[in-house]
């Protein structure tokens, strides 16, 4: 735990007093860019809700469970 506090303090000092910005946080999980684009296209084409989740997951090359979790992120 002290290491975490020390890193946070160092980041704060570097950012505020040395003008060094921290790199953007990269979030793990979620859909790949192509999967997100494909899911958006599918949802737009099927606004009536007629496309089952299993079919949408299949078109994104994922299992329904994995697609649900990734889409939620």
CHARMM internal coordinates of N, CA and C (Angstrom, degrees):
IC EDIT
DIST 1 N 1 CA 1.4468
DIST 1 CA 1 C 1.5344
ANGL 1 N 1 CA 1 C 112.18
DIST 1 C 2 N 1.3369
ANGL 1 CA 1 C 2 N 119.53
DIHE 1 N 1 CA 1 C 2 N -40.60
DIST 2 N 2 CA 1.4667
ANGL 1 C 2 N 2 CA 118.56
DIHE 1 CA 1 C 2 N 2 CA 178.47
DIST 2 CA 2 C 1.5253
ANGL 2 N 2 CA 2 C 112.71
DIHE 1 C 2 N 2 CA 2 C -58.89
DIST 2 C 3 N 1.3431
ANGL 2 CA 2 C 3 N 117.43
DIHE 2 N 2 CA 2 C 3 N -32.46
DIST 3 N 3 CA 1.4597
ANGL 2 C 3 N 3 CA 120.08
DIHE 2 CA 2 C 3 N 3 CA 178.25
DIST 3 CA 3 C 1.5208
ANGL 3 N 3 CA 3 C 112.26
DIHE 2 C 3 N 3 CA 3 C -62.82
DIST 3 C 4 N 1.3156
ANGL 3 CA 3 C 4 N 115.99
DIHE 3 N 3 CA 3 C 4 N -37.95
DIST 4 N 4 CA 1.4657
ANGL 3 C 4 N 4 CA 121.05
DIHE 3 CA 3 C 4 N 4 CA 179.44
DIST 4 CA 4 C 1.5281
ANGL 4 N 4 CA 4 C 109.76
DIHE 3 C 4 N 4 CA 4 C -65.54
DIST 4 C 5 N 1.3188
ANGL 4 CA 4 C 5 N 115.97
DIHE 4 N 4 CA 4 C 5 N -43.56
DIST 5 N 5 CA 1.4617
ANGL 4 C 5 N 5 CA 120.34
DIHE 4 CA 4 C 5 N 5 CA -179.69
DIST 5 CA 5 C 1.5261
ANGL 5 N 5 CA 5 C 110.32
DIHE 4 C 5 N 5 CA 5 C -65.77
DIST 5 C 6 N 1.3217
ANGL 5 CA 5 C 6 N 116.04
DIHE 5 N 5 CA 5 C 6 N -41.61
DIST 6 N 6 CA 1.4603
ANGL 5 C 6 N 6 CA 120.27
DIHE 5 CA 5 C 6 N 6 CA 179.28
DIST 6 CA 6 C 1.5307
ANGL 6 N 6 CA 6 C 111.44
DIHE 5 C 6 N 6 CA 6 C -62.89
DIST 6 C 7 N 1.3443
ANGL 6 CA 6 C 7 N 117.04
DIHE 6 N 6 CA 6 C 7 N -42.67
DIST 7 N 7 CA 1.4686
ANGL 6 C 7 N 7 CA 120.41
DIHE 6 CA 6 C 7 N 7 CA 178.23
DIST 7 CA 7 C 1.5254
ANGL 7 N 7 CA 7 C 111.03
DIHE 6 C 7 N 7 CA 7 C -65.20
DIST 7 C 8 N 1.3225
ANGL 7 CA 7 C 8 N 117.34
DIHE 7 N 7 CA 7 C 8 N -39.31
DIST 8 N 8 CA 1.4668
ANGL 7 C 8 N 8 CA 120.66
DIHE 7 CA 7 C 8 N 8 CA 178.90
DIST 8 CA 8 C 1.5294
ANGL 8 N 8 CA 8 C 110.41
DIHE 7 C 8 N 8 CA 8 C -64.91
DIST 8 C 9 N 1.3251
ANGL 8 CA 8 C 9 N 115.94
DIHE 8 N 8 CA 8 C 9 N -42.15
DIST 9 N 9 CA 1.4633
ANGL 8 C 9 N 9 CA 119.46
DIHE 8 CA 8 C 9 N 9 CA 179.06
DIST 9 CA 9 C 1.5232
ANGL 9 N 9 CA 9 C 110.83
DIHE 8 C 9 N 9 CA 9 C -65.28
DIST 9 C 10 N 1.3293
ANGL 9 CA 9 C 10 N 116.96
DIHE 9 N 9 CA 9 C 10 N -42.22
DIST 10 N 10 CA 1.4633
ANGL 9 C 10 N 10 CA 120.73
DIHE 9 CA 9 C 10 N 10 CA 178.96
DIST 10 CA 10 C 1.5261
ANGL 10 N 10 CA 10 C 110.55
DIHE 9 C 10 N 10 CA 10 C -63.03
DIST 10 C 11 N 1.3207
ANGL 10 CA 10 C 11 N 117.10
DIHE 10 N 10 CA 10 C 11 N -42.50
DIST 11 N 11 CA 1.4665
ANGL 10 C 11 N 11 CA 120.62
DIHE 10 CA 10 C 11 N 11 CA 179.01
DIST 11 CA 11 C 1.5247
ANGL 11 N 11 CA 11 C 110.57
DIHE 10 C 11 N 11 CA 11 C -62.40
DIST 11 C 12 N 1.3189
ANGL 11 CA 11 C 12 N 116.19
DIHE 11 N 11 CA 11 C 12 N -42.43
DIST 12 N 12 CA 1.4683
ANGL 11 C 12 N 12 CA 120.50
DIHE 11 CA 11 C 12 N 12 CA 178.80
DIST 12 CA 12 C 1.5320
ANGL 12 N 12 CA 12 C 110.80
DIHE 11 C 12 N 12 CA 12 C -61.38
DIST 12 C 13 N 1.3344
ANGL 12 CA 12 C 13 N 116.24
DIHE 12 N 12 CA 12 C 13 N -48.50
DIST 13 N 13 CA 1.4632
ANGL 12 C 13 N 13 CA 119.91
DIHE 12 CA 12 C 13 N 13 CA -179.16
DIST 13 CA 13 C 1.5221
ANGL 13 N 13 CA 13 C 111.67
DIHE 12 C 13 N 13 CA 13 C -62.87
DIST 13 C 14 N 1.3363
ANGL 13 CA 13 C 14 N 116.75
DIHE 13 N 13 CA 13 C 14 N -42.67
DIST 14 N 14 CA 1.4651
ANGL 13 C 14 N 14 CA 120.17
DIHE 13 CA 13 C 14 N 14 CA -179.70
DIST 14 CA 14 C 1.5252
ANGL 14 N 14 CA 14 C 111.05
DIHE 13 C 14 N 14 CA 14 C -65.06
DIST 14 C 15 N 1.3213
ANGL 14 CA 14 C 15 N 116.61
DIHE 14 N 14 CA 14 C 15 N -40.32
DIST 15 N 15 CA 1.4603
ANGL 14 C 15 N 15 CA 120.81
DIHE 14 CA 14 C 15 N 15 CA -178.05
DIST 15 CA 15 C 1.5321
ANGL 15 N 15 CA 15 C 111.25
DIHE 14 C 15 N 15 CA 15 C -69.99
DIST 15 C 16 N 1.3347
ANGL 15 CA 15 C 16 N 116.75
DIHE 15 N 15 CA 15 C 16 N -47.12
DIST 16 N 16 CA 1.4536
ANGL 15 C 16 N 16 CA 120.21
DIHE 15 CA 15 C 16 N 16 CA -174.42
DIST 16 CA 16 C 1.5306
ANGL 16 N 16 CA 16 C 114.40
DIHE 15 C 16 N 16 CA 16 C -79.72
DIST 16 C 17 N 1.3187
ANGL 16 CA 16 C 17 N 117.00
DIHE 16 N 16 CA 16 C 17 N -33.03
DIST 17 N 17 CA 1.4656
ANGL 16 C 17 N 17 CA 119.05
DIHE 16 CA 16 C 17 N 17 CA -171.91
DIST 17 CA 17 C 1.5238
ANGL 17 N 17 CA 17 C 114.76
DIHE 16 C 17 N 17 CA 17 C -113.07
DIST 17 C 18 N 1.3279
ANGL 17 CA 17 C 18 N 117.57
DIHE 17 N 17 CA 17 C 18 N -20.28
DIST 18 N 18 CA 1.4657
ANGL 17 C 18 N 18 CA 119.59
DIHE 17 CA 17 C 18 N 18 CA -179.36
DIST 18 CA 18 C 1.5271
ANGL 18 N 18 CA 18 C 111.68
DIHE 17 C 18 N 18 CA 18 C -110.44
DIST 18 C 19 N 1.3311
ANGL 18 CA 18 C 19 N 116.92
DIHE 18 N 18 CA 18 C 19 N -4.41
DIST 19 N 19 CA 1.4612
ANGL 18 C 19 N 19 CA 120.48
DIHE 18 CA 18 C 19 N 19 CA 178.96
DIST 19 CA 19 C 1.5214
ANGL 19 N 19 CA 19 C 114.03
DIHE 18 C 19 N 19 CA 19 C 69.98
DIST 19 C 20 N 1.3373
ANGL 19 CA 19 C 20 N 117.11
DIHE 19 N 19 CA 19 C 20 N 22.69
DIST 20 N 20 CA 1.4621
ANGL 19 C 20 N 20 CA 121.18
DIHE 19 CA 19 C 20 N 20 CA -179.80
DIST 20 CA 20 C 1.5200
ANGL 20 N 20 CA 20 C 108.22
DIHE 19 C 20 N 20 CA 20 C -97.37
DIST 20 C 21 N 1.3163
ANGL 20 CA 20 C 21 N 116.51
DIHE 20 N 20 CA 20 C 21 N 118.02
DIST 21 N 21 CA 1.4586
ANGL 20 C 21 N 21 CA 120.82
DIHE 20 CA 20 C 21 N 21 CA 178.46
DIST 21 CA 21 C 1.5134
ANGL 21 N 21 CA 21 C 110.29
DIHE 20 C 21 N 21 CA 21 C -84.81
DIST 21 C 22 N 1.3131
ANGL 21 CA 21 C 22 N 115.56
DIHE 21 N 21 CA 21 C 22 N 146.34
DIST 22 N 22 CA 1.4576
ANGL 21 C 22 N 22 CA 121.36
DIHE 21 CA 21 C 22 N 22 CA 175.97
DIST 22 CA 22 C 1.5254
ANGL 22 N 22 CA 22 C 108.63
DIHE 21 C 22 N 22 CA 22 C -81.01
DIST 22 C 23 N 1.3372
ANGL 22 CA 22 C 23 N 117.42
DIHE 22 N 22 CA 22 C 23 N 145.93
DIST 23 N 23 CA 1.4591
ANGL 22 C 23 N 23 CA 118.72
DIHE 22 CA 22 C 23 N 23 CA 176.70
DIST 23 CA 23 C 1.5226
ANGL 23 N 23 CA 23 C 110.49
DIHE 22 C 23 N 23 CA 23 C -63.72
DIST 23 C 24 N 1.3138
ANGL 23 CA 23 C 24 N 115.30
DIHE 23 N 23 CA 23 C 24 N 153.10
DIST 24 N 24 CA 1.4562
ANGL 23 C 24 N 24 CA 120.48
DIHE 23 CA 23 C 24 N 24 CA 179.07
DIST 24 CA 24 C 1.5226
ANGL 24 N 24 CA 24 C 110.08
DIHE 23 C 24 N 24 CA 24 C -61.38
DIST 24 C 25 N 1.3181
ANGL 24 CA 24 C 25 N 115.94
DIHE 24 N 24 CA 24 C 25 N 142.78
DIST 25 N 25 CA 1.4525
ANGL 24 C 25 N 25 CA 121.38
DIHE 24 CA 24 C 25 N 25 CA 178.51
DIST 25 CA 25 C 1.5188
ANGL 25 N 25 CA 25 C 108.62
DIHE 24 C 25 N 25 CA 25 C -74.07
DIST 25 C 26 N 1.2979
ANGL 25 CA 25 C 26 N 115.83
DIHE 25 N 25 CA 25 C 26 N 129.48
DIST 26 N 26 CA 1.4582
ANGL 25 C 26 N 26 CA 120.68
DIHE 25 CA 25 C 26 N 26 CA 178.49
DIST 26 CA 26 C 1.5157
ANGL 26 N 26 CA 26 C 108.36
DIHE 25 C 26 N 26 CA 26 C -98.84
DIST 26 C 27 N 1.3170
ANGL 26 CA 26 C 27 N 115.42
DIHE 26 N 26 CA 26 C 27 N 121.43
DIST 27 N 27 CA 1.4622
ANGL 26 C 27 N 27 CA 120.88
DIHE 26 CA 26 C 27 N 27 CA -179.25
DIST 27 CA 27 C 1.5186
ANGL 27 N 27 CA 27 C 109.82
DIHE 26 C 27 N 27 CA 27 C -85.09
DIST 27 C 28 N 1.3032
ANGL 27 CA 27 C 28 N 114.57
DIHE 27 N 27 CA 27 C 28 N 135.99
DIST 28 N 28 CA 1.4547
ANGL 27 C 28 N 28 CA 119.69
DIHE 27 CA 27 C 28 N 28 CA 178.03
DIST 28 CA 28 C 1.5275
ANGL 28 N 28 CA 28 C 109.10
DIHE 27 C 28 N 28 CA 28 C -93.16
DIST 28 C 29 N 1.3094
ANGL 28 CA 28 C 29 N 114.72
DIHE 28 N 28 CA 28 C 29 N 154.85
DIST 29 N 29 CA 1.4475
ANGL 28 C 29 N 29 CA 119.23
DIHE 28 CA 28 C 29 N 29 CA 178.49
DIST 29 CA 29 C 1.5168
ANGL 29 N 29 CA 29 C 111.16
DIHE 28 C 29 N 29 CA 29 C 91.03
DIST 29 C 30 N 1.2863
ANGL 29 CA 29 C 30 N 116.00
DIHE 29 N 29 CA 29 C 30 N -173.24
DIST 30 N 30 CA 1.4510
ANGL 29 C 30 N 30 CA 120.43
DIHE 29 CA 29 C 30 N 30 CA -178.62
DIST 30 CA 30 C 1.5158
ANGL 30 N 30 CA 30 C 111.36
DIHE 29 C 30 N 30 CA 30 C 84.51
DIST 30 C 31 N 1.2915
ANGL 30 CA 30 C 31 N 115.98
DIHE 30 N 30 CA 30 C 31 N -177.50
DIST 31 N 31 CA 1.4571
ANGL 30 C 31 N 31 CA 122.21
DIHE 30 CA 30 C 31 N 31 CA -179.66
DIST 31 CA 31 C 1.5226
ANGL 31 N 31 CA 31 C 110.35
DIHE 30 C 31 N 31 CA 31 C -86.06
DIST 31 C 32 N 1.3164
ANGL 31 CA 31 C 32 N 115.89
DIHE 31 N 31 CA 31 C 32 N 148.52
DIST 32 N 32 CA 1.4611
ANGL 31 C 32 N 32 CA 120.54
DIHE 31 CA 31 C 32 N 32 CA 171.54
DIST 32 CA 32 C 1.5327
ANGL 32 N 32 CA 32 C 107.39
DIHE 31 C 32 N 32 CA 32 C -66.87
DIST 32 C 33 N 1.3029
ANGL 32 CA 32 C 33 N 116.34
DIHE 32 N 32 CA 32 C 33 N 159.86
DIST 33 N 33 CA 1.4792
ANGL 32 C 33 N 33 CA 119.89
DIHE 32 CA 32 C 33 N 33 CA -178.25
DIST 33 CA 33 C 1.5174
ANGL 33 N 33 CA 33 C 112.24
DIHE 32 C 33 N 33 CA 33 C -54.01
DIST 33 C 34 N 1.3298
ANGL 33 CA 33 C 34 N 117.02
DIHE 33 N 33 CA 33 C 34 N -45.32
DIST 34 N 34 CA 1.4683
ANGL 33 C 34 N 34 CA 119.15
DIHE 33 CA 33 C 34 N 34 CA -177.87
DIST 34 CA 34 C 1.5223
ANGL 34 N 34 CA 34 C 110.33
DIHE 33 C 34 N 34 CA 34 C -67.34
DIST 34 C 35 N 1.3510
ANGL 34 CA 34 C 35 N 118.05
DIHE 34 N 34 CA 34 C 35 N -33.50
DIST 35 N 35 CA 1.4590
ANGL 34 C 35 N 35 CA 120.93
DIHE 34 CA 34 C 35 N 35 CA 179.21
DIST 35 CA 35 C 1.5245
ANGL 35 N 35 CA 35 C 110.48
DIHE 34 C 35 N 35 CA 35 C -70.40
DIST 35 C 36 N 1.3043
ANGL 35 CA 35 C 36 N 116.34
DIHE 35 N 35 CA 35 C 36 N -39.87
DIST 36 N 36 CA 1.4608
ANGL 35 C 36 N 36 CA 119.95
DIHE 35 CA 35 C 36 N 36 CA 178.07
DIST 36 CA 36 C 1.5251
ANGL 36 N 36 CA 36 C 110.72
DIHE 35 C 36 N 36 CA 36 C -63.91
DIST 36 C 37 N 1.3268
ANGL 36 CA 36 C 37 N 116.26
DIHE 36 N 36 CA 36 C 37 N -42.09
DIST 37 N 37 CA 1.4670
ANGL 36 C 37 N 37 CA 120.44
DIHE 36 CA 36 C 37 N 37 CA 178.10
DIST 37 CA 37 C 1.5268
ANGL 37 N 37 CA 37 C 110.74
DIHE 36 C 37 N 37 CA 37 C -63.41
DIST 37 C 38 N 1.3411
ANGL 37 CA 37 C 38 N 116.09
DIHE 37 N 37 CA 37 C 38 N -44.62
DIST 38 N 38 CA 1.4641
ANGL 37 C 38 N 38 CA 120.47
DIHE 37 CA 37 C 38 N 38 CA -179.11
DIST 38 CA 38 C 1.5293
ANGL 38 N 38 CA 38 C 110.65
DIHE 37 C 38 N 38 CA 38 C -64.96
DIST 38 C 39 N 1.3303
ANGL 38 CA 38 C 39 N 117.41
DIHE 38 N 38 CA 38 C 39 N -42.91
DIST 39 N 39 CA 1.4622
ANGL 38 C 39 N 39 CA 120.60
DIHE 38 CA 38 C 39 N 39 CA 179.61
DIST 39 CA 39 C 1.5299
ANGL 39 N 39 CA 39 C 110.62
DIHE 38 C 39 N 39 CA 39 C -63.35
DIST 39 C 40 N 1.3263
ANGL 39 CA 39 C 40 N 117.31
DIHE 39 N 39 CA 39 C 40 N -39.76
DIST 40 N 40 CA 1.4635
ANGL 39 C 40 N 40 CA 121.24
DIHE 39 CA 39 C 40 N 40 CA 177.82
DIST 40 CA 40 C 1.5210
ANGL 40 N 40 CA 40 C 110.85
DIHE 39 C 40 N 40 CA 40 C -63.82
DIST 40 C 41 N 1.3283
ANGL 40 CA 40 C 41 N 116.33
DIHE 40 N 40 CA 40 C 41 N -42.97
DIST 41 N 41 CA 1.4695
ANGL 40 C 41 N 41 CA 120.17
DIHE 40 CA 40 C 41 N 41 CA 177.73
DIST 41 CA 41 C 1.5252
ANGL 41 N 41 CA 41 C 110.54
DIHE 40 C 41 N 41 CA 41 C -61.41
DIST 41 C 42 N 1.3361
ANGL 41 CA 41 C 42 N 116.15
DIHE 41 N 41 CA 41 C 42 N -45.75
DIST 42 N 42 CA 1.4648
ANGL 41 C 42 N 42 CA 120.22
DIHE 41 CA 41 C 42 N 42 CA -178.63
DIST 42 CA 42 C 1.5220
ANGL 42 N 42 CA 42 C 111.42
DIHE 41 C 42 N 42 CA 42 C -63.21
DIST 42 C 43 N 1.3302
ANGL 42 CA 42 C 43 N 116.49
DIHE 42 N 42 CA 42 C 43 N -41.81
DIST 43 N 43 CA 1.4608
ANGL 42 C 43 N 43 CA 119.41
DIHE 42 CA 42 C 43 N 43 CA 178.65
DIST 43 CA 43 C 1.5244
ANGL 43 N 43 CA 43 C 111.28
DIHE 42 C 43 N 43 CA 43 C -64.68
DIST 43 C 44 N 1.3211
ANGL 43 CA 43 C 44 N 116.92
DIHE 43 N 43 CA 43 C 44 N -39.76
DIST 44 N 44 CA 1.4711
ANGL 43 C 44 N 44 CA 120.71
DIHE 43 CA 43 C 44 N 44 CA 178.56
DIST 44 CA 44 C 1.5170
ANGL 44 N 44 CA 44 C 111.79
DIHE 43 C 44 N 44 CA 44 C -65.06
DIST 44 C 45 N 1.3317
ANGL 44 CA 44 C 45 N 116.50
DIHE 44 N 44 CA 44 C 45 N -37.31
DIST 45 N 45 CA 1.4588
ANGL 44 C 45 N 45 CA 120.98
DIHE 44 CA 44 C 45 N 45 CA -179.65
DIST 45 CA 45 C 1.5261
ANGL 45 N 45 CA 45 C 112.55
DIHE 44 C 45 N 45 CA 45 C -75.29
DIST 45 C 46 N 1.3226
ANGL 45 CA 45 C 46 N 116.93
DIHE 45 N 45 CA 45 C 46 N -19.29
DIST 46 N 46 CA 1.4647
ANGL 45 C 46 N 46 CA 121.27
DIHE 45 CA 45 C 46 N 46 CA -175.32
DIST 46 CA 46 C 1.5244
ANGL 46 N 46 CA 46 C 110.99
DIHE 45 C 46 N 46 CA 46 C -128.20
DIST 46 C 47 N 1.3141
ANGL 46 CA 46 C 47 N 116.05
DIHE 46 N 46 CA 46 C 47 N 53.80
DIST 47 N 47 CA 1.4614
ANGL 46 C 47 N 47 CA 120.59
DIHE 46 CA 46 C 47 N 47 CA -178.13
DIST 47 CA 47 C 1.5213
ANGL 47 N 47 CA 47 C 113.06
DIHE 46 C 47 N 47 CA 47 C -64.42
DIST 47 C 48 N 1.3177
ANGL 47 CA 47 C 48 N 116.95
DIHE 47 N 47 CA 47 C 48 N -16.60
DIST 48 N 48 CA 1.4596
ANGL 47 C 48 N 48 CA 120.29
DIHE 47 CA 47 C 48 N 48 CA 179.56
DIST 48 CA 48 C 1.5237
ANGL 48 N 48 CA 48 C 112.32
DIHE 47 C 48 N 48 CA 48 C -78.68
DIST 48 C 49 N 1.3419
ANGL 48 CA 48 C 49 N 117.69
DIHE 48 N 48 CA 48 C 49 N -3.80
DIST 49 N 49 CA 1.4617
ANGL 48 C 49 N 49 CA 121.17
DIHE 48 CA 48 C 49 N 49 CA 178.62
DIST 49 CA 49 C 1.5124
ANGL 49 N 49 CA 49 C 114.38
DIHE 48 C 49 N 49 CA 49 C 80.34
DIST 49 C 50 N 1.3357
ANGL 49 CA 49 C 50 N 116.91
DIHE 49 N 49 CA 49 C 50 N 17.79
DIST 50 N 50 CA 1.4598
ANGL 49 C 50 N 50 CA 120.10
DIHE 49 CA 49 C 50 N 50 CA -175.52
DIST 50 CA 50 C 1.5288
ANGL 50 N 50 CA 50 C 114.29
DIHE 49 C 50 N 50 CA 50 C -82.11
DIST 50 C 51 N 1.3230
ANGL 50 CA 50 C 51 N 117.76
DIHE 50 N 50 CA 50 C 51 N -9.30
DIST 51 N 51 CA 1.4574
ANGL 50 C 51 N 51 CA 121.07
DIHE 50 CA 50 C 51 N 51 CA -178.72
DIST 51 CA 51 C 1.5270
ANGL 51 N 51 CA 51 C 109.46
DIHE 50 C 51 N 51 CA 51 C -90.51
DIST 51 C 52 N 1.3350
ANGL 51 CA 51 C 52 N 117.56
DIHE 51 N 51 CA 51 C 52 N 114.90
DIST 52 N 52 CA 1.4703
ANGL 51 C 52 N 52 CA 119.82
DIHE 51 CA 51 C 52 N 52 CA 179.61
DIST 52 CA 52 C 1.5321
ANGL 52 N 52 CA 52 C 111.69
DIHE 51 C 52 N 52 CA 52 C -65.68
DIST 52 C 53 N 1.3056
ANGL 52 CA 52 C 53 N 115.63
DIHE 52 N 52 CA 52 C 53 N 151.14
DIST 53 N 53 CA 1.4566
ANGL 52 C 53 N 53 CA 121.99
DIHE 52 CA 52 C 53 N 53 CA 179.26
DIST 53 CA 53 C 1.5252
ANGL 53 N 53 CA 53 C 111.30
DIHE 52 C 53 N 53 CA 53 C -56.60
DIST 53 C 54 N 1.3123
ANGL 53 CA 53 C 54 N 117.37
DIHE 53 N 53 CA 53 C 54 N -40.57
DIST 54 N 54 CA 1.4664
ANGL 53 C 54 N 54 CA 121.04
DIHE 53 CA 53 C 54 N 54 CA -179.09
DIST 54 CA 54 C 1.5285
ANGL 54 N 54 CA 54 C 110.96
DIHE 53 C 54 N 54 CA 54 C -61.37
DIST 54 C 55 N 1.3220
ANGL 54 CA 54 C 55 N 117.55
DIHE 54 N 54 CA 54 C 55 N -38.48
DIST 55 N 55 CA 1.4669
ANGL 54 C 55 N 55 CA 120.75
DIHE 54 CA 54 C 55 N 55 CA 178.65
DIST 55 CA 55 C 1.5242
ANGL 55 N 55 CA 55 C 111.32
DIHE 54 C 55 N 55 CA 55 C -68.96
DIST 55 C 56 N 1.3325
ANGL 55 CA 55 C 56 N 116.93
DIHE 55 N 55 CA 55 C 56 N -41.02
DIST 56 N 56 CA 1.4560
ANGL 55 C 56 N 56 CA 120.12
DIHE 55 CA 55 C 56 N 56 CA 179.33
DIST 56 CA 56 C 1.5353
ANGL 56 N 56 CA 56 C 109.84
DIHE 55 C 56 N 56 CA 56 C -64.96
DIST 56 C 57 N 1.3219
ANGL 56 CA 56 C 57 N 116.71
DIHE 56 N 56 CA 56 C 57 N -42.49
DIST 57 N 57 CA 1.4666
ANGL 56 C 57 N 57 CA 120.70
DIHE 56 CA 56 C 57 N 57 CA 178.18
DIST 57 CA 57 C 1.5210
ANGL 57 N 57 CA 57 C 110.66
DIHE 56 C 57 N 57 CA 57 C -62.12
DIST 57 C 58 N 1.3277
ANGL 57 CA 57 C 58 N 116.51
DIHE 57 N 57 CA 57 C 58 N -42.17
DIST 58 N 58 CA 1.4654
ANGL 57 C 58 N 58 CA 120.82
DIHE 57 CA 57 C 58 N 58 CA 179.30
DIST 58 CA 58 C 1.5289
ANGL 58 N 58 CA 58 C 111.22
DIHE 57 C 58 N 58 CA 58 C -61.87
DIST 58 C 59 N 1.3116
ANGL 58 CA 58 C 59 N 117.05
DIHE 58 N 58 CA 58 C 59 N -41.67
DIST 59 N 59 CA 1.4697
ANGL 58 C 59 N 59 CA 120.60
DIHE 58 CA 58 C 59 N 59 CA -179.94
DIST 59 CA 59 C 1.5321
ANGL 59 N 59 CA 59 C 112.11
DIHE 58 C 59 N 59 CA 59 C -69.01
DIST 59 C 60 N 1.3433
ANGL 59 CA 59 C 60 N 116.15
DIHE 59 N 59 CA 59 C 60 N -16.37
DIST 60 N 60 CA 1.4679
ANGL 59 C 60 N 60 CA 121.22
DIHE 59 CA 59 C 60 N 60 CA 175.69
DIST 60 CA 60 C 1.5326
ANGL 60 N 60 CA 60 C 111.11
DIHE 59 C 60 N 60 CA 60 C -103.34
DIST 60 C 61 N 1.3204
ANGL 60 CA 60 C 61 N 116.67
DIHE 60 N 60 CA 60 C 61 N 10.07
DIST 61 N 61 CA 1.4739
ANGL 60 C 61 N 61 CA 123.60
DIHE 60 CA 60 C 61 N 61 CA 178.64
DIST 61 CA 61 C 1.5223
ANGL 61 N 61 CA 61 C 113.07
DIHE 60 C 61 N 61 CA 61 C 58.91
DIST 61 C 62 N 1.3330
ANGL 61 CA 61 C 62 N 116.26
DIHE 61 N 61 CA 61 C 62 N 40.80
DIST 62 N 62 CA 1.4600
ANGL 61 C 62 N 62 CA 121.53
DIHE 61 CA 61 C 62 N 62 CA 178.30
DIST 62 CA 62 C 1.5187
ANGL 62 N 62 CA 62 C 110.09
DIHE 61 C 62 N 62 CA 62 C -133.34
DIST 62 C 63 N 1.3199
ANGL 62 CA 62 C 63 N 115.84
DIHE 62 N 62 CA 62 C 63 N 158.98
DIST 63 N 63 CA 1.4625
ANGL 62 C 63 N 63 CA 119.60
DIHE 62 CA 62 C 63 N 63 CA 172.11
DIST 63 CA 63 C 1.5230
ANGL 63 N 63 CA 63 C 107.65
DIHE 62 C 63 N 63 CA 63 C -73.63
DIST 63 C 64 N 1.3303
ANGL 63 CA 63 C 64 N 117.33
DIHE 63 N 63 CA 63 C 64 N 157.25
DIST 64 N 64 CA 1.4758
ANGL 63 C 64 N 64 CA 118.54
DIHE 63 CA 63 C 64 N 64 CA 179.33
DIST 64 CA 64 C 1.5345
ANGL 64 N 64 CA 64 C 113.37
DIHE 63 C 64 N 64 CA 64 C -57.64
DIST 64 C 65 N 1.3281
ANGL 64 CA 64 C 65 N 117.35
DIHE 64 N 64 CA 64 C 65 N -40.14
DIST 65 N 65 CA 1.4596
ANGL 64 C 65 N 65 CA 120.23
DIHE 64 CA 64 C 65 N 65 CA 179.81
DIST 65 CA 65 C 1.5164
ANGL 65 N 65 CA 65 C 112.36
DIHE 64 C 65 N 65 CA 65 C -65.31
DIST 65 C 66 N 1.3316
ANGL 65 CA 65 C 66 N 115.79
DIHE 65 N 65 CA 65 C 66 N -45.56
DIST 66 N 66 CA 1.4636
ANGL 65 C 66 N 66 CA 119.72
DIHE 65 CA 65 C 66 N 66 CA 179.61
DIST 66 CA 66 C 1.5263
ANGL 66 N 66 CA 66 C 110.03
DIHE 65 C 66 N 66 CA 66 C -65.59
DIST 66 C 67 N 1.3143
ANGL 66 CA 66 C 67 N 117.29
DIHE 66 N 66 CA 66 C 67 N -41.20
DIST 67 N 67 CA 1.4622
ANGL 66 C 67 N 67 CA 120.62
DIHE 66 CA 66 C 67 N 67 CA 178.71
DIST 67 CA 67 C 1.5224
ANGL 67 N 67 CA 67 C 110.31
DIHE 66 C 67 N 67 CA 67 C -59.82
DIST 67 C 68 N 1.3375
ANGL 67 CA 67 C 68 N 116.86
DIHE 67 N 67 CA 67 C 68 N -45.09
DIST 68 N 68 CA 1.4689
ANGL 67 C 68 N 68 CA 120.78
DIHE 67 CA 67 C 68 N 68 CA -179.25
DIST 68 CA 68 C 1.5134
ANGL 68 N 68 CA 68 C 111.51
DIHE 67 C 68 N 68 CA 68 C -59.04
DIST 68 C 69 N 1.3308
ANGL 68 CA 68 C 69 N 116.78
DIHE 68 N 68 CA 68 C 69 N -47.47
DIST 69 N 69 CA 1.4741
ANGL 68 C 69 N 69 CA 120.24
DIHE 68 CA 68 C 69 N 69 CA -179.22
DIST 69 CA 69 C 1.5313
ANGL 69 N 69 CA 69 C 110.74
DIHE 68 C 69 N 69 CA 69 C -65.44
DIST 69 C 70 N 1.3310
ANGL 69 CA 69 C 70 N 116.40
DIHE 69 N 69 CA 69 C 70 N -44.73
DIST 70 N 70 CA 1.4609
ANGL 69 C 70 N 70 CA 119.97
DIHE 69 CA 69 C 70 N 70 CA -177.98
DIST 70 CA 70 C 1.5335
ANGL 70 N 70 CA 70 C 111.05
DIHE 69 C 70 N 70 CA 70 C -66.57
DIST 70 C 71 N 1.3233
ANGL 70 CA 70 C 71 N 117.01
DIHE 70 N 70 CA 70 C 71 N -39.79
DIST 71 N 71 CA 1.4613
ANGL 70 C 71 N 71 CA 120.90
DIHE 70 CA 70 C 71 N 71 CA 179.61
DIST 71 CA 71 C 1.5253
ANGL 71 N 71 CA 71 C 109.92
DIHE 70 C 71 N 71 CA 71 C -64.53
DIST 71 C 72 N 1.3082
ANGL 71 CA 71 C 72 N 117.10
DIHE 71 N 71 CA 71 C 72 N -37.18
DIST 72 N 72 CA 1.4639
ANGL 71 C 72 N 72 CA 121.40
DIHE 71 CA 71 C 72 N 72 CA 179.69
DIST 72 CA 72 C 1.5194
ANGL 72 N 72 CA 72 C 113.18
DIHE 71 C 72 N 72 CA 72 C -65.08
DIST 72 C 73 N 1.3083
ANGL 72 CA 72 C 73 N 115.62
DIHE 72 N 72 CA 72 C 73 N -29.03
DIST 73 N 73 CA 1.4642
ANGL 72 C 73 N 73 CA 118.54
DIHE 72 CA 72 C 73 N 73 CA 179.42
DIST 73 CA 73 C 1.4921
ANGL 73 N 73 CA 73 C 110.42
DIHE 72 C 73 N 73 CA 73 C -77.49
END
COOR INIT
IC SEED 1 N 1 CA 1 C
IC BUILD
